[in-house]
Amino acid sequence: MKMTPVQVVTDSGADLTPEMREQHGIHVVPLTIHFGAQEFRDGVDLSPDAFYERLTQAQGDLLPRTTQPSPADFERVYRPLVEAGHAVVSIHLSSQLSGTYQSAALAAKEVGGQIHVIDSRSASLGVGLLALQAARLASAGHDGLVVKGAVEALVAHTHVFFSVDTLEFLQRNGRIGRAQAFVGSLLNVKPILSLVEGVVHPVERVRSRGRAVARLVSLAEEAARNRAVRVAVVHGNDPEGAARLAEQVRERLQVEELLVAPVGPTIGTHAGPGTFGLVCQPVQP
């Protein structure tokens, strides 16, 4: 892992692939996934493929849940970086969805030094795109305050739109937000959801997966407003469907960068199998 004067830290809810982490030198603090009495560190002991295989077999009390990293988990990452003279920019899951940001903030206060903790108000590659941009700015030689300011400016312009097969997982895990309005009305329809200020919001309901894909692309197109964008396509164990979605994105948007990645165990626990979505972020906010 390359070391620059500013080091970037995120959590496993960012859905960065191992290749993305390694290429950009990003430190990832994992959340823990619980299947009954069994515990797994997301991305360490449990890959997305293994997670979805377990999820298809899980029922009732054996359905997964997550726990956030402790402040001590963050301290173990922060302290060596600060003692080596690095500034740290630490970007995390929406504080409305997880206590991960609060754990990071507590650890930063304990360690001291130049640690800038940012609430992404996002999830999955919504967090990941912010972390990647922070890492690029760090590699270009910008200091911690500049990187922090640039990331914070992007937060409000990073749009997440997604669809799930069922609202059961969001509801069961307490992350359903204002999409509660859709519960009980989804027979043979697909919900289109978004994140607004870090909270799950309902957008609309459509009648098929094909229409859901088309609507996600049009929502991203509206968010892009004819600007060049970075786009991430995320999927719950459906690489072929993600490839088709990515193709439509390339055709409809001015894409400067397009990433495709699976929804990992942290987000998959709350969104469930069959989830797919788009993250759209302007190159210039």
Secondary structure as GFF3:
##gff-version 3
##sequence-region A 1 285
A	DSSP	beta_strand	6	11	.	.	.	ID=ss1
A	DSSP	three_ten_helix	12	14	.	.	.	ID=ss2
A	DSSP	alpha_helix	18	24	.	.	.	ID=ss3
A	DSSP	beta_strand	27	29	.	.	.	ID=ss4
A	DSSP	beta_strand	32	35	.	.	.	ID=ss5
A	DSSP	beta_strand	38	41	.	.	.	ID=ss6
A	DSSP	alpha_helix	48	57	.	.	.	ID=ss7
A	DSSP	three_ten_helix	60	62	.	.	.	ID=ss8
A	DSSP	beta_strand	65	67	.	.	.	ID=ss9
A	DSSP	alpha_helix	71	83	.	.	.	ID=ss10
A	DSSP	beta_strand	87	92	.	.	.	ID=ss11
A	DSSP	alpha_helix	100	111	.	.	.	ID=ss12
A	DSSP	beta_strand	115	119	.	.	.	ID=ss13
A	DSSP	alpha_helix	125	139	.	.	.	ID=ss14
A	DSSP	alpha_helix	144	155	.	.	.	ID=ss15
A	DSSP	beta_strand	159	163	.	.	.	ID=ss16
A	DSSP	alpha_helix	168	172	.	.	.	ID=ss17
A	DSSP	three_ten_helix	177	182	.	.	.	ID=ss18
A	DSSP	beta_strand	190	196	.	.	.	ID=ss19
A	DSSP	beta_strand	199	206	.	.	.	ID=ss20
A	DSSP	alpha_helix	209	224	.	.	.	ID=ss21
A	DSSP	beta_strand	229	235	.	.	.	ID=ss22
A	DSSP	alpha_helix	239	252	.	.	.	ID=ss23
A	DSSP	beta_strand	255	262	.	.	.	ID=ss24
A	DSSP	alpha_helix	265	271	.	.	.	ID=ss25
A	DSSP	beta_strand	276	282	.	.	.	ID=ss26
###
